[in-house]
Amino acid sequence: MSDKHAIEVFQDLSILGPETRRAELREALIAAAATPWERGIDAEKDLSRMARGDDVLVFQRQSDKSRKHPVRTA
């Protein structure tokens, strides 16, 4: 990664922390998404059905929208 101020996130990343801050972290990640990444809302819905009650947040490259499986998840 070339930008020392950026966060690099890998597929299937799990982040643990206090439940009281989960919404704040989620909103910060969504707000920080930069081109070519955007939220994969349809993929989130699909994955949420299989999740064990955990929050699912998916980011996909804009060019990969048609792919069934997300390229990048958080």
N, C-alpha and C positions, 0 to 999 in steps of 0.2 A: 504494500500500500504506500502510495507516495505522499499523501496528505497526512501530516502528523496529528491533525485535529479531527480526522474522520474515524468512524467506527466501522470495522469490517465484521460482517456477520455471515455465518456459514449456515448451510442448510441444516435443518433440524436442531437449531440452537435452543437450549432451554435456559432460561434465566430464573434464578431463585432470588427471592427477596420478600420484604414484608408485604402482605396482602394489601395493607392500607395505601401503599404507593403504586400498586399495579396499574391503576387507571392513568396515573400521571406518567409512568414509564411508557405505556402504550401510546398515549397521545404524543409524547415527545418523539417516539420512533416514527410515528405517522407523519408528524410535522417535518421531520428531518429527511424524509425520503427525497432523493434528488434524481433527476433524469439520468439514466434511462429507467430508473426503478419507479414503480407505482404499486399501490395496494392491489392485491388480487382478491377482490371481494367474493367473487364466485368460488374461487378455490378455498377461501376461508369458510364459506358455508359448507362446502363438501367435507372439508377436514373436521369442522366442528361437530358434524354428525358422528364422527368416529372418535372424537377426543374423550378423555376421561374427566370431563368437567373443567379442563384447563382452557385458558384463553388461547385462541389461535390467531396469529397475525401473519399474513402472507404478503410478500413483496415479489413482484414479477417484473422482468424487463418488459418494456412496452412492446417490443417486437415479439415476445413470447406469449402473448395473451391467449393464443389459440391452443397452447399446450395444455394437456389435461393435468399434468403434475407441475406444481410451481417450481421455479428455478431456485428461488431463495425464500426461506421462511425464517420467522423469528417468533 
